[in-house]
Structure formats: C-alpha cells, structure tokens
Amino acid sequence: MNERIKALQERYGRLLTDAESIREQYKGKSDSMKPDELQRFNGLMDEADQVMAQLEAEEKSAKHQKFLNDPVNRKGFFQDKERGGSTRDEREVKELRRVAWLKYAQHGLMGLTESEFKDLSVANPAAGGFLTVDTWLAEMIPMQKEVWAMRRISRTLPPVPVGSVISPAEDTALSDATWTTEILTGATDTVEPFGQRKLTPHSLAKRVLVSRDLMRNPNFDVEAFVRQEMAYKHGLPEEEAFVNGNGVGRPKGILQTTSLPTYTTAAATTLTADDVINWIYSLPATYANARTRILSNRSFIRRCRTLKDGVGNYVWQSGLQSGNPNTILDIPYELSDRVATGLSGTPEVWTSAAVPAVVFDPRFYWIVDALGMEIQRVEELYAATNQVGFIGRKQTDGMLVRAEAAYSLTIQ
C-alpha cells in the first residue's frame, strides 16, 4: 500500500477515535455536550473531513497510476470509412484527433490539414460551423463526478444525438393489479404513460481565455488546461440546476420536483433527532436500499452529529473503517453546497420553511447529455490583450423521474 495513503488512513482513524471518545461520554444520557467539548468535537470532525478529502484524492491518483502501468488487456477496433475502410486501433485515432485539436488550439484553422479539419469539423466555417471534440465529453464527465455530488450518484444515461427527446416520467401511476378469477382481467386504467416534461438536453456554454505567451510554452498542456477548466465551470451550474433548477431551459432540480413528498419538523425553527428519524423512515421501503443517499449541505451534517434519540444514541455514525462512508441512521450522505444551509443569525438558528436535506434513491434522478462537445476558437476579439478564447458548449438535462423516490426535509 502507498505509504502516503497508509499515513492518511491512520491519521483519519485517530481523529475519528478522538472525536468518538468525546461523544461516548454523553451516549445514553439526556444532557448535551459542554460548549468547550462541542467545539473540540467539531474541530476534530472538520479536520477528519479534510484528511478524508486528501485520502480520496491520493487513492484516485494511485488508481490512475496503476491503470497506466498495467499492460493493455483489451484493444478496441473500428472501421474508418473516411479512409477507405481500413481498420485502425481506436487509440491511434484518438491520438490523431488529439494532435489535430492541439494544432487547432495553437494555430487556428490555418494550422490544420484537410484531413484533420474533416476529423474535427461538423459544419462549414462560412456557415457558422464549429469544431467538436467527441472524446472530451467522455473525459469530462468522470472529472465532474469527482467534484459534484449529483453527477456522482445520479443515473447518467448514455449520450444522445443533439435534439433528442426522452420521456421518462409517469404523470399518473397505474393502479395495483387485483386478484381475480380465471376469466376476468382485473381493473382497467387509461393513462398517458409519460409526463408533460421531457428530457431534452439544454445548451450550457463557457468561455476560457488563454495567454498566447503561455500557449507558446512547450511545457504547457493547453488541451488539459482547457478541458479541466471546462469540466469545472460547466459542472458548477449543472450541480445548481440538478438541485434547484426550475426546468425552463435547464435541468429540473430535485428540490423543485412537482409533488415532491416532504416531512415537516414537529416544532418551529427546530430540528431534533426524532425529526430526522421520522423524515428518513417516511421514504417508502421500495426506495430505501443500499443505493439510497442523503443530499445536504455541510451545516446540516454538523448539526446532526450531536443529535441523540430518546435513549441517548447518536443518529450520525462515522465510518471508522477505511472505505466505509459516514452515515445518518445507516444511510450514507453526499455533500453539496447547492443545497441551502437552512441556518441564519448569530448564534445560528434554523430558518422557517428551509429545506436543508433530501433523502432519495439516485437511480430515479436521470441525467442525459448530448453527444459531442463543441469547441470554438476566438482570436481577433482578444488580440489586444494577447489572448486566445475558447468557447465550449455542451448540452445536458436532468430530472427526478419518480417523485415518490425522494423525501425532502422542511423546517417548520
């Protein structure tokens, strides 16, 4: 095992053990932590979160290194019809396209041969055409999954052609089947099978400016820089839309789902352990499984860490062993800053009508992307500042296809 990973795992374990030792003093008791102990507990858990983030980054890096160092076990082949039907290794073609894009990034259209231009272009420049990098989408999505919660846990459908429409949602569910005799056929339902809202990828664009001096540096990987910036800058508004989007020209956020079930706390501006228990167990058993996740802000988790049920047991439990996630009532959680904290004031108090968390089965939040990613190079507009602009456009949509698969928490 990597020594760095081993050291981080040991440090993470020590921090959790120290934090748990503070909580154990109050387990099974009705009294709360003393202010100084609560401050120390929160400090230990915040440090543990930081160590876990470092550990996850190291493990991902080690995984990538292992992949790169392992021998290739599988080769993909495809027929290249543009070049007389010869069969070529897919990796070779990807490399040719990558080199073509680098030439385009550094020198523009004048730097491309006719063959390279044909590989990348989807329209005549005079007709407002652009270049598309079809391999970027496949590389950007894993990057986004490492950063954004909804991308990471939701069901991502295979990319579809631009302009495609998917109708996934049921407006009216069928009634249950009925026990009957051999010659009868049971109750009859007449329903429209699909909902009013369709999954149609919507355009999202971002402009990245790169210094010409930097592009001339042979040690600067312009492709990697632009791809990473595009992945992050497209991912941020996508995460916002997957959580809070209104569905008009953008994805429909999970918290904006029509008829989304919600549990309201028993008392105004208060969240208790009983509220958390009743909320989580409101989710139908069909959707309460190993894939179920809680989506919330860090502030919500901080508050849950010190909540105890009627017999003094904490609702939040740490994953003491490496690879085991922290849980609330045995359900893992994902953090997203796009979910409102639900807190305000000093000292912080819960805000009435706030929705700080939702528990759901991620299989029923669907995300769909359009095939390919468009890249435009803009030179003249930034000539005065000695920069080159790259405009990236991708199309995506998302929605919760079954409202009953989620349950939000609302502060009274």
C-alpha positions in Angstrom: 0.0 0.0 0.0 1.1 3.5 -0.8 2.8 4.9 2.4 1.1 8.3 1.9 -2.3 6.6 1.8 -1.5 4.5 4.8 -0.4 7.5 6.8 -3.6 9.4 5.9 -5.8 6.4 6.9 -4.1 6.2 10.3 -4.5 9.9 10.9 -8.1 9.7 9.9 -8.7 6.8 12.2 -7.0 8.7 15.1 -9.2 11.8 14.6 -12.4 9.8 14.5 -11.4 7.8 17.6 -10.7 11.1 19.5 -14.0 12.6 18.4 -15.9 9.4 19.3 -14.3 9.4 22.7 -15.9 12.8 23.4 -19.3 11.6 22.1 -19.2 8.4 24.1 -19.2 10.3 27.3 -22.7 11.5 26.5 -24.1 8.4 24.8 -27.1 7.1 26.6 -27.5 10.3 28.6 -30.0 13.1 28.2 -27.6 16.0 28.7 -25.8 17.7 25.8 -22.1 18.3 25.3 -20.4 21.2 27.2 -19.6 24.1 24.9 -15.8 23.6 25.1 -16.2 19.9 24.3 -18.6 20.6 21.5 -16.1 23.0 20.0 -13.3 20.4 20.2 -15.5 17.7 18.8 -16.4 19.8 15.8 -12.8 20.8 15.3 -11.7 17.1 15.2 -14.5 16.2 12.7 -13.7 19.2 10.4 -10.0 18.1 10.4 -11.2 14.5 9.7 -13.2 15.7 6.7 -10.1 17.4 5.3 -8.0 14.3 5.8 -10.7 12.2 4.1 -10.6 14.6 1.1 -6.8 14.2 0.9 -7.2 10.4 1.2 -9.7 10.2 -1.6 -7.5 12.3 -3.9 -4.5 10.0 -3.1 -6.5 6.9 -3.7 -7.8 8.2 -7.1 -4.2 9.1 -8.1 -2.9 5.7 -7.2 -5.7 4.1 -9.1 -4.9 6.1 -12.2 -1.2 5.3 -11.9 -2.0 1.6 -11.6 -4.1 1.7 -14.7 -1.4 3.5 -16.7 1.3 1.0 -15.6 -0.7 -2.1 -16.2 -0.4 -3.9 -19.6 -3.2 -3.3 -22.0 -5.6 -6.4 -22.0 -8.2 -5.2 -24.4 -8.0 -3.5 -27.8 -10.9 -1.8 -29.4 -11.1 -1.6 -33.2 -13.5 0.1 -35.5 -13.8 0.7 -39.3 -12.6 4.0 -40.5 -14.8 4.6 -43.5 -13.4 8.0 -44.3 -10.1 6.5 -45.2 -11.0 3.6 -47.4 -12.4 1.2 -44.8 -9.0 0.3 -43.2 -9.1 -1.0 -39.7 -7.2 1.0 -37.1 -6.6 0.9 -33.4 -9.1 3.2 -31.7 -6.3 4.7 -29.5 -4.4 5.7 -32.6 -7.4 7.6 -34.0 -8.0 9.3 -30.7 -4.3 10.3 -30.6 -4.6 11.7 -34.1 -7.7 13.7 -33.1 -5.9 15.0 -30.0 -3.0 16.2 -32.0 -5.3 17.8 -34.5 -7.1 19.7 -31.7 -3.8 20.8 -30.2 -2.8 22.3 -33.6 -6.2 24.0 -33.9 -5.8 25.4 -30.3 -2.3 26.8 -31.0 -2.6 27.9 -34.7 -6.3 28.0 -35.5 -7.9 26.7 -38.7 -4.9 27.6 -40.8 -2.8 25.1 -38.8 -5.0 22.1 -39.8 -4.6 19.9 -42.8 -7.7 19.0 -44.8 -7.8 15.6 -43.2 -7.5 17.0 -39.7 -10.2 19.6 -40.3 -12.6 16.8 -41.6 -11.9 14.8 -38.4 -13.0 17.7 -36.1 -15.4 19.8 -38.1 -19.2 19.4 -38.1 -20.0 22.3 -40.5 -18.5 24.8 -42.9 -16.9 27.8 -41.2 -18.7 30.1 -43.6 -22.0 28.6 -42.5 -21.2 29.3 -38.8 -19.6 25.9 -38.2 -17.5 24.8 -35.3 -15.2 22.0 -34.2 -16.3 19.2 -32.0 -14.2 17.1 -29.7 -16.3 14.0 -29.2 -13.8 12.4 -26.8 -14.0 15.3 -24.4 -17.4 14.5 -23.1 -16.4 11.0 -22.0 -13.4 12.5 -20.2 -15.2 15.5 -18.6 -18.0 13.5 -17.0 -15.7 11.4 -14.8 -13.9 14.7 -13.8 -17.2 16.2 -12.8 -18.2 13.1 -10.8 -15.2 13.6 -8.6 -16.3 17.1 -7.7 -20.1 17.3 -7.9 -22.5 15.2 -5.9 -25.4 14.9 -8.2 -23.2 13.9 -11.1 -21.5 11.3 -8.9 -24.6 9.5 -7.6 -27.4 10.0 -10.1 -28.2 7.8 -13.1 -26.3 9.2 -16.1 -27.9 7.9 -19.4 -25.8 7.2 -22.5 -25.3 10.4 -24.6 -28.0 11.0 -27.2 -27.9 12.9 -30.5 -28.5 16.7 -30.3 -32.2 17.5 -30.3 -33.2 14.1 -28.9 -36.2 13.9 -26.5 -36.6 11.3 -23.8 -40.0 10.9 -22.0 -39.2 9.1 -18.7 -41.8 10.2 -16.1 -45.2 8.9 -15.4 -47.9 11.6 -14.8 -50.4 9.1 -13.4 -49.3 5.8 -11.9 -51.2 2.6 -12.7 -53.4 1.2 -10.0 -52.3 -2.1 -8.4 -53.3 -5.4 -10.0 -56.3 -7.1 -8.4 -56.8 -10.8 -7.5 -59.5 -12.2 -9.8 -60.8 -15.4 -11.3 -59.6 -17.2 -14.4 -62.0 -15.4 -16.9 -61.7 -11.8 -15.5 -59.0 -9.3 -16.4 -58.8 -7.1 -13.3 -59.3 -3.3 -13.0 -58.8 -1.1 -16.1 -56.7 2.0 -16.2 -56.5 4.5 -19.0 -53.4 6.7 -18.6 -51.0 8.8 -20.6 -47.8 6.8 -19.9 -45.3 9.7 -19.9 -45.2 13.1 -18.2 -45.5 16.6 -19.5 -41.8 17.4 -19.1 -39.4 15.7 -21.4 -35.7 15.2 -21.0 -34.2 17.5 -23.7 -30.5 18.4 -23.4 -30.2 22.2 -23.0 -27.1 24.3 -24.0 -24.5 25.4 -21.5 -21.6 27.5 -22.6 -18.3 28.7 -21.1 -15.5 30.9 -22.4 -11.9 30.3 -21.4 -9.1 32.8 -22.2 -5.5 31.6 -22.6 -2.4 33.8 -22.9 -0.6 33.4 -26.2 2.7 33.5 -24.3 1.5 30.6 -22.2 0.4 28.7 -25.3 3.9 29.1 -26.8 5.4 27.4 -23.8 6.3 23.8 -24.8 5.7 22.6 -21.2 2.1 23.9 -21.1 -0.6 21.4 -22.0 -3.2 23.6 -23.4 -5.6 20.7 -24.0 -5.5 19.5 -20.4 -5.9 23.1 -19.1 -8.9 23.9 -21.3 -10.6 20.5 -20.6 -10.2 20.8 -16.8 -11.5 24.4 -16.8 -14.4 23.4 -18.9 -15.2 20.4 -16.7 -15.3 22.5 -13.6 -17.0 25.6 -15.0 -19.7 23.5 -16.6 -20.1 21.3 -13.5 -20.9 24.2 -11.1 -24.1 25.5 -12.9 -25.0 21.9 -13.6 -24.9 21.0 -9.9 -27.0 24.1 -9.1 -29.6 23.1 -11.8 -29.7 19.4 -10.7 -30.6 20.6 -7.2 -32.6 23.8 -7.6 -33.2 24.2 -11.4 -36.7 25.3 -12.5 -36.6 23.1 -15.6 -37.0 26.1 -18.0 -34.1 26.0 -20.4 -32.1 24.0 -17.8 -32.5 20.7 -15.8 -35.3 20.3 -13.3 -33.8 20.3 -9.8 -34.6 17.5 -7.4 -35.9 20.0 -4.8 -38.1 21.6 -7.4 -39.8 18.4 -8.4 -43.6 18.7 -8.7 -45.4 17.0 -5.8 -42.2 16.1 -4.1 -43.1 14.5 -0.7 -41.8 16.4 2.3 -41.6 15.9 6.1 -42.0 19.0 8.2 -40.4 19.2 11.6 -42.6 19.0 14.7 -41.6 22.4 16.1 -40.9 25.7 14.5 -37.2 26.5 13.7 -36.1 23.3 15.4 -34.6 20.1 14.3 -34.5 17.1 16.7 -33.3 13.5 16.4 -37.0 12.4 16.3 -37.5 14.7 13.3 -34.5 13.1 11.5 -35.8 9.6 12.3 -39.4 10.3 11.2 -38.1 12.0 8.0 -35.9 9.2 6.9 -38.4 6.5 7.6 -41.0 8.4 5.6 -39.2 7.3 2.4 -41.1 4.2 1.1 -39.3 0.9 1.6 -39.1 0.4 -2.2 -36.6 3.2 -2.4 -34.8 2.6 0.9 -31.9 0.4 -0.1 -28.2 0.2 -0.4 -28.2 2.9 -3.1 -30.2 5.4 -1.0 -28.4 8.7 -0.2 -29.0 11.9 1.8 -28.1 15.1 -0.1 -27.4 18.1 2.1 -25.1 20.9 3.0 -22.2 20.5 5.4 -24.0 22.6 8.0 -26.8 20.1 8.2 -24.3 17.2 8.9 -22.6 19.3 11.5 -25.9 19.7 13.4 -26.8 16.0 13.0 -23.5 14.9 14.5 -24.7 15.8 18.0 -28.3 14.8 17.8 -29.4 11.9 20.0 -32.6 9.8 20.1 -34.7 9.1 23.1 -32.3 6.6 24.6 -29.2 8.7 24.0 -27.9 7.1 20.8 -26.5 9.4 18.1 -28.2 9.5 14.7 -24.9 10.2 13.0 -22.3 7.4 12.8 -18.7 7.6 11.5 -17.3 5.1 9.0 -14.4 4.0 11.3 -13.0 1.6 8.7 -11.4 2.7 5.5 -13.9 2.7 2.6 -17.0 2.8 4.9 -18.9 6.0 4.5 -20.2 8.1 7.4 -24.0 7.7 7.8 -27.1 9.1 9.3 -29.3 6.3 10.6 -27.2 3.9 8.4 -27.8 5.9 5.2 -24.7 7.4 3.6 -24.8 11.1 2.7 -23.4 13.3 -0.1 -22.5 17.0 0.4 -23.4 19.7 -2.0 -23.1 23.5 -1.4 -26.0 24.0 -3.8 -28.4 22.7 -1.0 -29.2 25.6 1.3 -27.9 25.5 4.8 -31.2 26.5 6.3 -29.4 28.4 9.1 -29.2 32.1 9.8 -28.2 34.6 12.5 -25.6 34.5 15.3 -25.9 32.1 17.0 -27.2 30.1 14.1 -30.8 29.0 14.2 -32.9 27.1 11.7 -34.9 29.2 9.3 -38.7 28.6 8.9 -39.6 26.8 5.6 -35.9 25.9 4.9 -35.2 22.6 3.1 -31.7 21.6 4.3 -31.8 18.0 3.0 -33.4 15.3 0.9 -33.2 11.5 1.0 -33.7 9.7 -2.2 -32.9 6.8 -4.5 -30.4 8.2 -7.0 -31.5 5.7 -9.7 -34.5 7.8 -10.3 -32.8 11.1 -10.9 -31.8 10.9 -14.6 -29.1 12.9 -16.3 -28.7 12.9 -20.1 -26.1 14.6 -22.2 -26.0 15.3 -25.9 -23.3 13.7 -28.0 -20.1 15.6 -28.5 -18.8 18.9 -27.2 -18.4 22.0 -29.4 -15.2 24.0 -29.2 -14.8 27.4 -30.9 -11.5 29.3 -31.1 -11.8 33.1 -31.0 -8.7 35.1 -31.9 -9.5 38.6 -33.2 -11.7 39.5 -30.3 -8.8 39.2 -27.8 -5.9 40.3 -30.0 -5.5 43.5 -28.0 -4.9 41.5 -24.8 -2.6 38.9 -26.4 -5.1 36.1 -25.6 -7.0 33.4 -27.4 -10.5 32.5 -26.4 -12.0 29.0 -26.4 -15.8 28.7 -26.2 -17.1 25.3 -25.0 -20.7 24.3 -25.4 -22.3 21.1 -24.1 -25.9 20.1 -23.7 -27.5 18.4 -20.7 -30.7 17.9 -18.9 -31.9 16.1 -15.7 -35.0 15.5 -13.6 -36.4 13.2 -10.9 -38.5 10.8 -12.9 -40.4 9.5 -10.0 -41.4 11.9 -7.2 -42.1 9.2 -4.6 -38.4 8.1 -4.8 -37.4 11.1 -2.7 -38.4 12.8 0.5 -37.3 16.3 1.5 -36.9 17.7 5.0 -38.6 21.0 5.7 -38.1 23.1 8.9 -41.4 24.3 10.3 
